[in-house]
Amino acid sequence: MSARARLAWVALGGLLALGIGSLPGPLTAQDPDLVAKGRRLVEDVADCGECHTPLTATGEPDERYHLAGHVAGLPVPTNSAFKDLKGSGAVTYARNLTPDPETGLGAWSEEEFRRTLKEGVNREGRPLRHPMPWKRFLKAFGDEDIRAIWAYLRSLPPVKNQVPEAGVPPQ
Ligand code: HEC
């Protein structure tokens, strides 16, 4: 290979590396300390999985769906599906927090995530329904904590799980 051809390959490699580095999701190199802090906040402090990880038939957290939200067809109510307190029959489902681009937070920006936890609205601007405890998080977490939570969620394996839309009574 000529020196010029070699140079072209090196340049192409550099461009590819840049492109890959800017992709969202687990491909992005994450600061390990930030991820570790986020893991502690999500798993130990706030226990997001209490609602966002569905249970198996024997009542254990279903690790195949770790933080991947309610799975369609599970009984309602359960730890990840909540009936409207006023008895309308509407149900709210804990959503998929893994970085799957179609069914999880893969296409979200960090700013959209921050807004959800701080202001209690989803990506489309709809106010979050009960019992997503965002008011509690607003008080408990600073911007640095939310960055860490985001970094940890980004580091999870993406799980494809289409959570049913909130408000629709189960069939
Ligand atoms: C007590 C149950 C509960 C806990 C604990 C909980 N959530 Fe939620 N979360 C929900 C429910 C229910 C929804 C759906 C609300 C709706 O559809 O309006 C939700 C929605 C969300 C959304 C919006 C996702 C989307 O696709 O619109 C995000 C982001 C989120 N939760 C993050 C978290 C994080 C991060 C934690 C832990 C720090 C957490 N939640 C803990 C119940 C919970």
Backbone and ligand atoms as CSV (ligand in chain L), in Angstrom:
chain,resi,resn,atom,element,x,y,z
A,1,MET,N,N,0.863,-1.200,0.000
A,1,MET,CA,C,0.000,0.000,0.000
A,1,MET,C,C,0.889,1.237,0.000
A,2,SER,N,N,0.569,2.206,-0.856
A,2,SER,CA,C,1.382,3.420,-0.911
A,2,SER,C,C,1.168,4.245,0.355
A,3,ALA,N,N,2.093,5.142,0.577
A,3,ALA,CA,C,1.981,5.992,1.780
A,3,ALA,C,C,0.691,6.798,1.727
A,4,ARG,N,N,0.347,7.249,0.505
A,4,ARG,CA,C,-0.864,8.073,0.389
A,4,ARG,C,C,-2.119,7.241,0.706
A,5,ALA,N,N,-2.157,5.999,0.177
A,5,ALA,CA,C,-3.311,5.133,0.445
A,5,ALA,C,C,-3.419,4.844,1.938
A,6,ARG,N,N,-2.265,4.631,2.558
A,6,ARG,CA,C,-2.278,4.345,3.995
A,6,ARG,C,C,-2.860,5.546,4.764
A,7,LEU,N,N,-2.447,6.717,4.341
A,7,LEU,CA,C,-2.923,7.945,4.980
A,7,LEU,C,C,-4.442,8.055,4.863
A,8,ALA,N,N,-4.936,7.703,3.649
A,8,ALA,CA,C,-6.388,7.771,3.423
A,8,ALA,C,C,-7.116,6.826,4.377
A,9,TRP,N,N,-6.552,5.637,4.570
A,9,TRP,CA,C,-7.194,4.679,5.486
A,9,TRP,C,C,-7.195,5.204,6.918
A,10,VAL,N,N,-6.071,5.798,7.282
A,10,VAL,CA,C,-5.986,6.334,8.652
A,10,VAL,C,C,-7.048,7.420,8.828
A,11,ALA,N,N,-7.183,8.287,7.814
A,11,ALA,CA,C,-8.160,9.382,7.907
A,11,ALA,C,C,-9.573,8.816,8.002
A,12,LEU,N,N,-9.844,7.777,7.193
A,12,LEU,CA,C,-11.175,7.162,7.212
A,12,LEU,C,C,-11.450,6.563,8.595
A,13,GLY,N,N,-10.427,5.881,9.132
A,13,GLY,CA,C,-10.571,5.292,10.476
A,13,GLY,C,C,-10.906,6.364,11.489
A,14,GLY,N,N,-10.230,7.512,11.375
A,14,GLY,CA,C,-10.478,8.606,12.309
A,14,GLY,C,C,-11.906,9.091,12.212
A,15,LEU,N,N,-12.402,9.232,10.983
A,15,LEU,CA,C,-13.785,9.700,10.783
A,15,LEU,C,C,-14.775,8.705,11.375
A,16,LEU,N,N,-14.529,7.413,11.122
A,16,LEU,CA,C,-15.430,6.383,11.661
A,16,LEU,C,C,-15.441,6.444,13.180
A,17,ALA,N,N,-14.237,6.582,13.756
A,17,ALA,CA,C,-14.153,6.615,15.223
A,17,ALA,C,C,-14.964,7.799,15.743
A,18,LEU,N,N,-14.855,8.943,15.064
A,18,LEU,CA,C,-15.614,10.122,15.503
A,18,LEU,C,C,-17.108,9.847,15.433
A,19,GLY,N,N,-17.511,9.241,14.313
A,19,GLY,CA,C,-18.935,8.959,14.116
A,19,GLY,C,C,-19.456,8.021,15.191
A,20,ILE,N,N,-18.698,6.949,15.453
A,20,ILE,CA,C,-19.152,5.971,16.440
A,20,ILE,C,C,-19.193,6.606,17.827
A,21,GLY,N,N,-18.194,7.452,18.091
A,21,GLY,CA,C,-18.142,8.089,19.406
A,21,GLY,C,C,-19.354,8.947,19.686
A,22,SER,N,N,-20.040,9.451,18.652
A,22,SER,CA,C,-21.154,10.358,18.911
A,22,SER,C,C,-22.508,9.644,18.892
A,23,LEU,N,N,-22.500,8.319,18.645
A,23,LEU,CA,C,-23.776,7.582,18.672
A,23,LEU,C,C,-24.327,7.535,20.088
A,24,PRO,N,N,-25.658,7.631,20.260
A,24,PRO,CA,C,-26.196,7.471,21.614
A,24,PRO,C,C,-26.127,6.008,22.033
A,25,GLY,N,N,-26.408,5.751,23.302
A,25,GLY,CA,C,-26.518,4.366,23.745
A,25,GLY,C,C,-25.208,3.808,24.258
A,26,PRO,N,N,-25.177,2.500,24.491
A,26,PRO,CA,C,-24.063,1.897,25.200
A,26,PRO,C,C,-22.758,1.907,24.415
A,27,LEU,N,N,-22.802,2.235,23.094
A,27,LEU,CA,C,-21.560,2.287,22.338
A,27,LEU,C,C,-20.686,3.448,22.795
A,28,THR,N,N,-21.315,4.490,23.334
A,28,THR,CA,C,-20.567,5.666,23.751
A,28,THR,C,C,-19.716,5.318,24.968
A,29,ALA,N,N,-18.444,5.724,24.914
A,29,ALA,CA,C,-17.589,5.498,26.074
A,29,ALA,C,C,-18.114,6.329,27.233
A,30,GLN,N,N,-18.294,5.709,28.398
A,30,GLN,CA,C,-18.838,6.414,29.553
A,30,GLN,C,C,-17.764,6.525,30.614
A,31,ASP,N,N,-17.851,7.579,31.386
A,31,ASP,CA,C,-16.961,7.754,32.521
A,31,ASP,C,C,-17.338,6.701,33.580
A,32,PRO,N,N,-16.438,5.742,33.887
A,32,PRO,CA,C,-16.813,4.641,34.782
A,32,PRO,C,C,-17.244,5.105,36.170
A,33,ASP,N,N,-16.646,6.194,36.663
A,33,ASP,CA,C,-17.041,6.681,38.004
A,33,ASP,C,C,-18.465,7.213,37.984
A,34,LEU,N,N,-18.800,7.899,36.883
A,34,LEU,CA,C,-20.154,8.448,36.760
A,34,LEU,C,C,-21.170,7.302,36.668
A,35,VAL,N,N,-20.824,6.274,35.885
A,35,VAL,CA,C,-21.716,5.116,35.752
A,35,VAL,C,C,-21.898,4.429,37.109
A,36,ALA,N,N,-20.805,4.289,37.868
A,36,ALA,CA,C,-20.886,3.626,39.179
A,36,ALA,C,C,-21.767,4.427,40.132
A,37,LYS,N,N,-21.642,5.737,40.070
A,37,LYS,CA,C,-22.479,6.590,40.923
A,37,LYS,C,C,-23.950,6.446,40.521
A,38,GLY,N,N,-24.178,6.436,39.217
A,38,GLY,CA,C,-25.546,6.292,38.710
A,38,GLY,C,C,-26.142,4.951,39.106
A,39,ARG,N,N,-25.328,3.903,39.056
A,39,ARG,CA,C,-25.818,2.570,39.435
A,39,ARG,C,C,-26.279,2.580,40.894
A,40,ARG,N,N,-25.486,3.230,41.752
A,40,ARG,CA,C,-25.835,3.280,43.176
A,40,ARG,C,C,-27.159,4.036,43.362
A,41,LEU,N,N,-27.300,5.157,42.642
A,41,LEU,CA,C,-28.518,5.962,42.796
A,41,LEU,C,C,-29.750,5.196,42.294
A,42,VAL,N,N,-29.598,4.535,41.143
A,42,VAL,CA,C,-30.744,3.842,40.536
A,42,VAL,C,C,-31.089,2.563,41.300
A,43,GLU,N,N,-30.054,1.778,41.646
A,43,GLU,CA,C,-30.304,0.450,42.216
A,43,GLU,C,C,-30.505,0.486,43.735
A,44,ASP,N,N,-29.771,1.351,44.428
A,44,ASP,CA,C,-29.797,1.306,45.897
A,44,ASP,C,C,-30.596,2.459,46.508
A,45,VAL,N,N,-30.408,3.664,45.979
A,45,VAL,CA,C,-31.015,4.831,46.633
A,45,VAL,C,C,-32.474,4.990,46.204
A,46,ALA,N,N,-32.715,5.148,44.904
A,46,ALA,CA,C,-34.078,5.427,44.440
A,46,ALA,C,C,-34.853,4.154,44.104
A,47,ASP,N,N,-34.145,3.053,43.869
A,47,ASP,CA,C,-34.771,1.780,43.506
A,47,ASP,C,C,-35.796,1.958,42.376
A,48,CYS,N,N,-35.331,2.474,41.253
A,48,CYS,CA,C,-36.204,2.689,40.101
A,48,CYS,C,C,-36.846,1.367,39.657
A,49,GLY,N,N,-36.115,0.256,39.883
A,49,GLY,CA,C,-36.619,-1.053,39.458
A,49,GLY,C,C,-37.834,-1.527,40.242
A,50,GLU,N,N,-38.072,-0.902,41.390
A,50,GLU,CA,C,-39.266,-1.261,42.170
A,50,GLU,C,C,-40.509,-1.196,41.275
A,51,CYS,N,N,-40.525,-0.229,40.368
A,51,CYS,CA,C,-41.635,-0.125,39.413
A,51,CYS,C,C,-41.192,-0.478,37.985
A,52,HIS,N,N,-39.966,-0.088,37.612
A,52,HIS,CA,C,-39.570,-0.209,36.205
A,52,HIS,C,C,-39.054,-1.597,35.832
A,53,THR,N,N,-38.838,-2.491,36.829
A,53,THR,CA,C,-38.489,-3.886,36.510
A,53,THR,C,C,-39.699,-4.756,36.848
A,54,PRO,N,N,-40.303,-5.419,35.873
A,54,PRO,CA,C,-41.490,-6.234,36.168
A,54,PRO,C,C,-41.116,-7.465,36.995
A,55,LEU,N,N,-42.128,-8.088,37.588
A,55,LEU,CA,C,-41.894,-9.277,38.418
A,55,LEU,C,C,-42.207,-10.549,37.634
A,56,THR,N,N,-41.524,-11.641,38.010
A,56,THR,CA,C,-41.850,-12.950,37.446
A,56,THR,C,C,-43.119,-13.470,38.134
A,57,ALA,N,N,-43.605,-14.602,37.675
A,57,ALA,CA,C,-44.814,-15.194,38.252
A,57,ALA,C,C,-44.626,-15.510,39.730
A,58,THR,N,N,-43.350,-15.731,40.148
A,58,THR,CA,C,-43.107,-16.047,41.561
A,58,THR,C,C,-42.764,-14.794,42.372
A,59,GLY,N,N,-42.901,-13.610,41.741
A,59,GLY,CA,C,-42.747,-12.368,42.496
A,59,GLY,C,C,-41.323,-11.862,42.633
A,60,GLU,N,N,-40.397,-12.440,41.850
A,60,GLU,CA,C,-39.016,-11.940,41.867
A,60,GLU,C,C,-38.851,-10.938,40.732
A,61,PRO,N,N,-37.929,-9.938,40.884
A,61,PRO,CA,C,-37.650,-9.060,39.743
A,61,PRO,C,C,-37.216,-9.893,38.534
A,62,ASP,N,N,-37.831,-9.641,37.381
A,62,ASP,CA,C,-37.526,-10.409,36.169
A,62,ASP,C,C,-36.307,-9.788,35.495
A,63,GLU,N,N,-35.130,-10.396,35.725
A,63,GLU,CA,C,-33.887,-9.770,35.270
A,63,GLU,C,C,-33.761,-9.718,33.746
A,64,ARG,N,N,-34.562,-10.497,33.034
A,64,ARG,CA,C,-34.527,-10.372,31.567
A,64,ARG,C,C,-35.063,-9.011,31.151
A,65,TYR,N,N,-35.865,-8.417,32.026
A,65,TYR,CA,C,-36.467,-7.105,31.744
A,65,TYR,C,C,-35.997,-6.060,32.752
A,66,HIS,N,N,-34.735,-6.162,33.147
A,66,HIS,CA,C,-34.212,-5.224,34.154
A,66,HIS,C,C,-34.379,-3.772,33.675
A,67,LEU,N,N,-35.189,-3.003,34.379
A,67,LEU,CA,C,-35.486,-1.586,34.081
A,67,LEU,C,C,-36.134,-1.384,32.709
A,68,ALA,N,N,-36.713,-2.449,32.153
A,68,ALA,CA,C,-37.296,-2.360,30.805
A,68,ALA,C,C,-38.807,-2.133,30.839
A,69,GLY,N,N,-39.373,-1.856,32.027
A,69,GLY,CA,C,-40.777,-1.458,32.096
A,69,GLY,C,C,-41.754,-2.618,32.116
A,70,HIS,N,N,-43.034,-2.239,32.199
A,70,HIS,CA,C,-44.115,-3.226,32.240
A,70,HIS,C,C,-44.145,-4.040,30.950
A,71,VAL,N,N,-44.402,-5.333,31.091
A,71,VAL,CA,C,-44.495,-6.203,29.909
A,71,VAL,C,C,-45.977,-6.453,29.627
A,72,ALA,N,N,-46.398,-6.147,28.385
A,72,ALA,CA,C,-47.806,-6.309,27.998
A,72,ALA,C,C,-48.267,-7.722,28.323
A,73,GLY,N,N,-49.457,-7.841,28.878
A,73,GLY,CA,C,-50.008,-9.163,29.165
A,73,GLY,C,C,-49.851,-9.564,30.622
A,74,LEU,N,N,-48.964,-8.881,31.363
A,74,LEU,CA,C,-48.857,-9.181,32.801
A,74,LEU,C,C,-50.133,-8.708,33.485
A,75,PRO,N,N,-50.484,-9.329,34.618
A,75,PRO,CA,C,-51.718,-8.908,35.297
A,75,PRO,C,C,-51.650,-7.449,35.744
A,76,VAL,N,N,-52.820,-6.819,35.846
A,76,VAL,CA,C,-52.938,-5.430,36.313
A,76,VAL,C,C,-53.893,-5.434,37.500
A,77,PRO,N,N,-53.623,-4.758,38.629
A,77,PRO,CA,C,-52.363,-4.052,38.871
A,77,PRO,C,C,-51.249,-5.006,39.284
A,78,THR,N,N,-50.029,-4.530,39.077
A,78,THR,CA,C,-48.845,-5.231,39.566
A,78,THR,C,C,-47.820,-4.144,39.871
A,79,ASN,N,N,-46.575,-4.523,40.176
A,79,ASN,CA,C,-45.615,-3.487,40.589
A,79,ASN,C,C,-45.307,-2.500,39.472
A,80,SER,N,N,-45.577,-2.878,38.195
A,80,SER,CA,C,-45.229,-2.000,37.074
A,80,SER,C,C,-46.471,-1.461,36.355
A,81,ALA,N,N,-47.664,-1.754,36.852
A,81,ALA,CA,C,-48.907,-1.259,36.229
A,81,ALA,C,C,-49.841,-0.797,37.333
A,82,PHE,N,N,-50.352,0.422,37.195
A,82,PHE,CA,C,-51.067,1.057,38.300
A,82,PHE,C,C,-52.434,1.520,37.824
A,83,LYS,N,N,-53.463,1.159,38.575
A,83,LYS,CA,C,-54.820,1.609,38.235
A,83,LYS,C,C,-55.017,3.033,38.721
A,84,ASP,N,N,-55.773,3.803,37.954
A,84,ASP,CA,C,-56.091,5.172,38.332
A,84,ASP,C,C,-56.753,5.191,39.707
A,85,LEU,N,N,-56.270,6.089,40.565
A,85,LEU,CA,C,-56.778,6.119,41.944
A,85,LEU,C,C,-58.236,6.535,41.998
A,86,LYS,N,N,-58.715,7.271,40.961
A,86,LYS,CA,C,-60.097,7.750,40.996
A,86,LYS,C,C,-61.064,6.732,40.385
A,87,GLY,N,N,-60.543,5.575,40.011
A,87,GLY,CA,C,-61.426,4.507,39.565
A,87,GLY,C,C,-61.920,4.637,38.142
A,88,SER,N,N,-61.211,5.378,37.271
A,88,SER,CA,C,-61.656,5.531,35.877
A,88,SER,C,C,-61.392,4.265,35.059
A,89,GLY,N,N,-60.606,3.354,35.589
A,89,GLY,CA,C,-60.248,2.154,34.828
A,89,GLY,C,C,-58.958,2.337,34.051
A,90,ALA,N,N,-58.495,3.595,33.921
A,90,ALA,CA,C,-57.249,3.842,33.182
A,90,ALA,C,C,-56.065,3.275,33.968
A,91,VAL,N,N,-55.052,2.866,33.228
A,91,VAL,CA,C,-53.884,2.248,33.844
A,91,VAL,C,C,-52.628,2.983,33.376
A,92,THR,N,N,-51.688,3.169,34.300
A,92,THR,CA,C,-50.387,3.760,33.950
A,92,THR,C,C,-49.325,2.677,34.081
A,93,TYR,N,N,-48.443,2.618,33.106
A,93,TYR,CA,C,-47.423,1.568,33.080
A,93,TYR,C,C,-46.033,2.169,33.230
A,94,ALA,N,N,-45.224,1.590,34.115
A,94,ALA,CA,C,-43.821,2.021,34.228
A,94,ALA,C,C,-43.119,1.708,32.909
A,95,ARG,N,N,-42.318,2.645,32.441
A,95,ARG,CA,C,-41.829,2.587,31.064
A,95,ARG,C,C,-40.413,2.008,30.970
A,96,ASN,N,N,-40.025,1.766,29.726
A,96,ASN,CA,C,-38.736,1.131,29.432
A,96,ASN,C,C,-37.616,2.168,29.543
A,97,LEU,N,N,-36.720,1.985,30.507
A,97,LEU,CA,C,-35.628,2.943,30.717
A,97,LEU,C,C,-34.325,2.489,30.068
A,98,THR,N,N,-34.319,1.333,29.393
A,98,THR,CA,C,-33.072,0.857,28.757
A,98,THR,C,C,-32.859,1.635,27.445
A,99,PRO,N,N,-31.631,1.599,26.912
A,99,PRO,CA,C,-31.353,2.436,25.716
A,99,PRO,C,C,-31.845,1.850,24.395
A,100,ASP,N,N,-32.887,1.020,24.397
A,100,ASP,CA,C,-33.414,0.558,23.108
A,100,ASP,C,C,-33.975,1.767,22.358
A,101,PRO,N,N,-33.574,1.957,21.096
A,101,PRO,CA,C,-33.968,3.187,20.392
A,101,PRO,C,C,-35.458,3.269,20.079
A,102,GLU,N,N,-36.141,2.119,19.899
A,102,GLU,CA,C,-37.561,2.185,19.526
A,102,GLU,C,C,-38.486,2.117,20.729
A,103,THR,N,N,-38.143,1.312,21.724
A,103,THR,CA,C,-39.089,1.089,22.819
A,103,THR,C,C,-38.594,1.647,24.155
A,104,GLY,N,N,-37.346,2.108,24.194
A,104,GLY,CA,C,-36.780,2.629,25.440
A,104,GLY,C,C,-36.362,4.082,25.284
A,105,LEU,N,N,-35.298,4.461,25.993
A,105,LEU,CA,C,-34.860,5.859,25.979
A,105,LEU,C,C,-33.727,6.109,24.979
A,106,GLY,N,N,-33.495,5.135,24.065
A,106,GLY,CA,C,-32.356,5.229,23.152
A,106,GLY,C,C,-32.325,6.493,22.318
A,107,ALA,N,N,-33.494,7.017,21.951
A,107,ALA,CA,C,-33.517,8.209,21.085
A,107,ALA,C,C,-33.642,9.496,21.903
A,108,TRP,N,N,-33.710,9.371,23.230
A,108,TRP,CA,C,-33.840,10.567,24.067
A,108,TRP,C,C,-32.491,11.283,24.191
A,109,SER,N,N,-32.551,12.600,24.404
A,109,SER,CA,C,-31.331,13.328,24.745
A,109,SER,C,C,-31.242,13.408,26.268
A,110,GLU,N,N,-30.041,13.693,26.745
A,110,GLU,CA,C,-29.854,13.842,28.197
A,110,GLU,C,C,-30.735,14.984,28.732
A,111,GLU,N,N,-30.884,16.026,27.919
A,111,GLU,CA,C,-31.694,17.169,28.344
A,111,GLU,C,C,-33.181,16.767,28.498
A,112,GLU,N,N,-33.675,15.948,27.577
A,112,GLU,CA,C,-35.070,15.480,27.694
A,112,GLU,C,C,-35.245,14.654,28.969
A,113,PHE,N,N,-34.239,13.836,29.275
A,113,PHE,CA,C,-34.295,13.005,30.482
A,113,PHE,C,C,-34.277,13.891,31.732
A,114,ARG,N,N,-33.393,14.885,31.727
A,114,ARG,CA,C,-33.283,15.791,32.881
A,114,ARG,C,C,-34.620,16.485,33.114
A,115,ARG,N,N,-35.233,16.934,32.023
A,115,ARG,CA,C,-36.512,17.640,32.123
A,115,ARG,C,C,-37.595,16.722,32.710
A,116,THR,N,N,-37.561,15.449,32.293
A,116,THR,CA,C,-38.550,14.497,32.807
A,116,THR,C,C,-38.430,14.357,34.321
A,117,LEU,N,N,-37.190,14.184,34.811
A,117,LEU,CA,C,-37.030,13.998,36.258
A,117,LEU,C,C,-37.237,15.296,37.035
A,118,LYS,N,N,-36.892,16.431,36.415
A,118,LYS,CA,C,-36.960,17.698,37.158
A,118,LYS,C,C,-38.343,18.347,37.066
A,119,GLU,N,N,-38.977,18.220,35.884
A,119,GLU,CA,C,-40.233,18.952,35.677
A,119,GLU,C,C,-41.447,18.038,35.587
A,120,GLY,N,N,-41.207,16.718,35.555
A,120,GLY,CA,C,-42.329,15.796,35.582
A,120,GLY,C,C,-43.144,15.755,34.303
A,121,VAL,N,N,-42.473,15.944,33.165
A,121,VAL,CA,C,-43.169,15.784,31.873
A,121,VAL,C,C,-42.388,14.778,31.031
A,122,ASN,N,N,-43.086,14.030,30.186
A,122,ASN,CA,C,-42.367,13.067,29.346
A,122,ASN,C,C,-41.790,13.785,28.124
A,123,ARG,N,N,-41.252,13.018,27.191
A,123,ARG,CA,C,-40.548,13.615,26.048
A,123,ARG,C,C,-41.452,14.516,25.211
A,124,GLU,N,N,-42.739,14.135,25.150
A,124,GLU,CA,C,-43.695,14.938,24.355
A,124,GLU,C,C,-44.248,16.103,25.162
A,125,GLY,N,N,-43.840,16.225,26.420
A,125,GLY,CA,C,-44.331,17.326,27.250
A,125,GLY,C,C,-45.569,16.978,28.056
A,126,ARG,N,N,-46.039,15.721,27.994
A,126,ARG,CA,C,-47.211,15.309,28.784
A,126,ARG,C,C,-46.801,15.134,30.245
A,127,PRO,N,N,-47.592,15.705,31.192
A,127,PRO,CA,C,-47.266,15.520,32.605
A,127,PRO,C,C,-47.261,14.034,32.971
A,128,LEU,N,N,-46.287,13.622,33.758
A,128,LEU,CA,C,-46.209,12.212,34.167
A,128,LEU,C,C,-47.320,11.884,35.142
A,129,ARG,N,N,-47.870,10.702,34.977
A,129,ARG,CA,C,-48.962,10.274,35.846
A,129,ARG,C,C,-48.429,9.621,37.107
A,130,HIS,N,N,-49.328,9.517,38.075
A,130,HIS,CA,C,-49.066,8.760,39.283
A,130,HIS,C,C,-48.671,7.332,38.891
A,131,PRO,N,N,-47.766,6.639,39.572
A,131,PRO,CA,C,-47.023,7.101,40.755
A,131,PRO,C,C,-45.566,7.432,40.470
A,132,MET,N,N,-45.203,7.807,39.233
A,132,MET,CA,C,-43.806,8.167,38.971
A,132,MET,C,C,-43.410,9.294,39.930
A,133,PRO,N,N,-42.479,9.004,40.867
A,133,PRO,CA,C,-42.249,9.941,41.995
A,133,PRO,C,C,-41.276,11.060,41.653
A,134,TRP,N,N,-41.549,11.807,40.580
A,134,TRP,CA,C,-40.559,12.794,40.146
A,134,TRP,C,C,-40.396,13.946,41.142
A,135,LYS,N,N,-41.454,14.260,41.884
A,135,LYS,CA,C,-41.315,15.366,42.846
A,135,LYS,C,C,-40.303,15.010,43.933
A,136,ARG,N,N,-40.325,13.742,44.319
A,136,ARG,CA,C,-39.353,13.274,45.303
A,136,ARG,C,C,-37.940,13.363,44.724
A,137,PHE,N,N,-37.792,12.980,43.447
A,137,PHE,CA,C,-36.467,13.010,42.812
A,137,PHE,C,C,-35.974,14.437,42.664
A,138,LEU,N,N,-36.907,15.329,42.345
A,138,LEU,CA,C,-36.555,16.731,42.146
A,138,LEU,C,C,-35.862,17.261,43.394
A,139,LYS,N,N,-36.414,16.854,44.539
A,139,LYS,CA,C,-35.832,17.325,45.796
A,139,LYS,C,C,-34.518,16.597,46.084
A,140,ALA,N,N,-34.449,15.318,45.714
A,140,ALA,CA,C,-33.309,14.500,46.139
A,140,ALA,C,C,-32.088,14.650,45.236
A,141,PHE,N,N,-32.294,14.900,43.935
A,141,PHE,CA,C,-31.179,14.825,42.991
A,141,PHE,C,C,-30.799,16.176,42.415
A,142,GLY,N,N,-29.501,16.466,42.424
A,142,GLY,CA,C,-28.971,17.632,41.715
A,142,GLY,C,C,-28.658,17.255,40.274
A,143,ASP,N,N,-28.226,18.240,39.489
A,143,ASP,CA,C,-27.916,18.004,38.073
A,143,ASP,C,C,-26.839,16.926,37.908
A,144,GLU,N,N,-25.857,16.918,38.805
A,144,GLU,CA,C,-24.764,15.944,38.705
A,144,GLU,C,C,-25.295,14.522,38.940
A,145,ASP,N,N,-26.256,14.385,39.857
A,145,ASP,CA,C,-26.860,13.068,40.104
A,145,ASP,C,C,-27.627,12.609,38.865
A,146,ILE,N,N,-28.339,13.539,38.257
A,146,ILE,CA,C,-29.139,13.157,37.079
A,146,ILE,C,C,-28.220,12.761,35.927
A,147,ARG,N,N,-27.084,13.459,35.792
A,147,ARG,CA,C,-26.090,13.067,34.774
A,147,ARG,C,C,-25.619,11.637,35.030
A,148,ALA,N,N,-25.387,11.312,36.324
A,148,ALA,CA,C,-24.894,9.969,36.679
A,148,ALA,C,C,-25.971,8.919,36.388
A,149,ILE,N,N,-27.216,9.218,36.727
A,149,ILE,CA,C,-28.320,8.273,36.478
A,149,ILE,C,C,-28.441,8.025,34.974
A,150,TRP,N,N,-28.347,9.089,34.219
A,150,TRP,CA,C,-28.426,8.989,32.754
A,150,TRP,C,C,-27.277,8.117,32.225
A,151,ALA,N,N,-26.054,8.372,32.716
A,151,ALA,CA,C,-24.885,7.600,32.255
A,151,ALA,C,C,-25.079,6.116,32.566
A,152,TYR,N,N,-25.605,5.808,33.751
A,152,TYR,CA,C,-25.823,4.398,34.104
A,152,TYR,C,C,-26.875,3.759,33.202
A,153,LEU,N,N,-28.001,4.469,33.009
A,153,LEU,CA,C,-29.066,3.901,32.158
A,153,LEU,C,C,-28.540,3.673,30.737
A,154,ARG,N,N,-27.690,4.575,30.236
A,154,ARG,CA,C,-27.084,4.428,28.909
A,154,ARG,C,C,-26.193,3.211,28.824
A,155,SER,N,N,-25.626,2.799,29.969
A,155,SER,CA,C,-24.667,1.681,29.945
A,155,SER,C,C,-25.377,0.321,29.991
A,156,LEU,N,N,-26.700,0.329,30.199
A,156,LEU,CA,C,-27.438,-0.942,30.286
A,156,LEU,C,C,-27.587,-1.577,28.912
A,157,PRO,N,N,-27.721,-2.916,28.851
A,157,PRO,CA,C,-28.031,-3.522,27.558
A,157,PRO,C,C,-29.430,-3.091,27.114
A,158,PRO,N,N,-29.609,-2.679,25.848
A,158,PRO,CA,C,-30.942,-2.289,25.390
A,158,PRO,C,C,-31.879,-3.496,25.387
A,159,VAL,N,N,-33.066,-3.336,25.931
A,159,VAL,CA,C,-34.049,-4.422,25.924
A,159,VAL,C,C,-35.239,-3.951,25.101
A,160,LYS,N,N,-35.630,-4.764,24.100
A,160,LYS,CA,C,-36.787,-4.400,23.277
A,160,LYS,C,C,-38.055,-4.794,24.027
A,161,ASN,N,N,-38.789,-3.823,24.486
A,161,ASN,CA,C,-40.043,-4.103,25.194
A,161,ASN,C,C,-40.976,-2.910,25.010
A,162,GLN,N,N,-41.998,-3.083,24.198
A,162,GLN,CA,C,-42.952,-2.002,23.941
A,162,GLN,C,C,-43.967,-1.952,25.078
A,163,VAL,N,N,-43.837,-0.948,25.930
A,163,VAL,CA,C,-44.760,-0.792,27.063
A,163,VAL,C,C,-46.088,-0.244,26.529
A,164,PRO,N,N,-47.237,-0.772,26.999
A,164,PRO,CA,C,-48.525,-0.227,26.524
A,164,PRO,C,C,-48.657,1.250,26.870
A,165,GLU,N,N,-49.473,1.951,26.074
A,165,GLU,CA,C,-49.691,3.380,26.330
A,165,GLU,C,C,-50.465,3.596,27.624
A,166,ALA,N,N,-50.081,4.633,28.363
A,166,ALA,CA,C,-50.800,4.970,29.592
A,166,ALA,C,C,-52.223,5.376,29.260
A,167,GLY,N,N,-53.148,5.051,30.154
A,167,GLY,CA,C,-54.521,5.502,29.976
A,167,GLY,C,C,-55.413,4.462,29.350
A,168,VAL,N,N,-54.814,3.487,28.647
A,168,VAL,CA,C,-55.632,2.478,27.975
A,168,VAL,C,C,-55.942,1.349,28.956
A,169,PRO,N,N,-57.206,1.088,29.226
A,169,PRO,CA,C,-57.493,-0.029,30.126
A,169,PRO,C,C,-57.028,-1.345,29.513
A,170,PRO,N,N,-56.563,-2.310,30.307
A,170,PRO,CA,C,-56.090,-3.583,29.746
A,170,PRO,C,C,-57.234,-4.350,29.089
A,171,GLN,N,N,-56.927,-5.118,28.042
A,171,GLN,CA,C,-57.955,-5.903,27.328
A,171,GLN,C,C,-58.349,-7.112,28.156
L,1,HEC,C1,C,-43.294,4.120,42.307
L,1,HEC,C2,C,-43.040,3.672,40.959
L,1,HEC,C3,C,-41.887,4.306,40.191
L,1,HEC,C4,C,-40.585,4.506,40.594
L,1,HEC,C5,C,-39.940,4.136,41.924
L,1,HEC,C6,C,-39.914,5.128,39.468
L,1,HEC,N1,N,-40.771,5.304,38.414
L,1,HEC,FE1,FE,-40.330,6.174,36.614
L,1,HEC,N2,N,-42.258,5.923,36.007
L,1,HEC,C7,C,-43.244,5.274,36.734
L,1,HEC,C8,C,-44.470,5.265,35.953
L,1,HEC,C9,C,-45.797,4.649,36.367
L,1,HEC,C10,C,-44.186,5.950,34.749
L,1,HEC,C11,C,-45.149,6.232,33.591
L,1,HEC,C12,C,-45.823,7.576,33.855
L,1,HEC,C13,C,-46.749,8.000,32.717
L,1,HEC,O1,O,-46.922,7.254,31.742
L,1,HEC,O2,O,-47.273,9.117,32.792
L,1,HEC,C14,C,-42.788,6.348,34.823
L,1,HEC,C15,C,-42.143,7.048,33.825
L,1,HEC,C16,C,-40.791,7.367,33.830
L,1,HEC,C17,C,-40.105,8.053,32.774
L,1,HEC,C18,C,-40.733,8.552,31.463
L,1,HEC,C19,C,-40.401,7.558,30.386
L,1,HEC,C20,C,-41.192,7.690,29.115
L,1,HEC,O3,O,-40.966,6.871,28.194
L,1,HEC,O4,O,-42.059,8.578,28.996
L,1,HEC,C21,C,-38.787,8.137,33.134
L,1,HEC,C22,C,-37.651,8.750,32.322
L,1,HEC,C23,C,-38.657,7.511,34.427
L,1,HEC,N3,N,-39.908,7.061,34.824
L,1,HEC,C24,C,-37.479,7.378,35.113
L,1,HEC,C25,C,-37.383,6.858,36.406
L,1,HEC,C26,C,-36.135,6.782,37.138
L,1,HEC,C27,C,-34.779,7.195,36.587
L,1,HEC,C28,C,-36.444,6.278,38.367
L,1,HEC,C29,C,-35.504,6.093,39.537
L,1,HEC,C30,C,-34.636,7.230,39.850
L,1,HEC,C31,C,-37.880,6.010,38.390
L,1,HEC,N4,N,-38.416,6.368,37.179
L,1,HEC,C32,C,-38.561,5.463,39.470
L,1,HEC,C33,C,-43.125,4.731,37.995
L,1,HEC,C34,C,-41.995,4.800,38.807
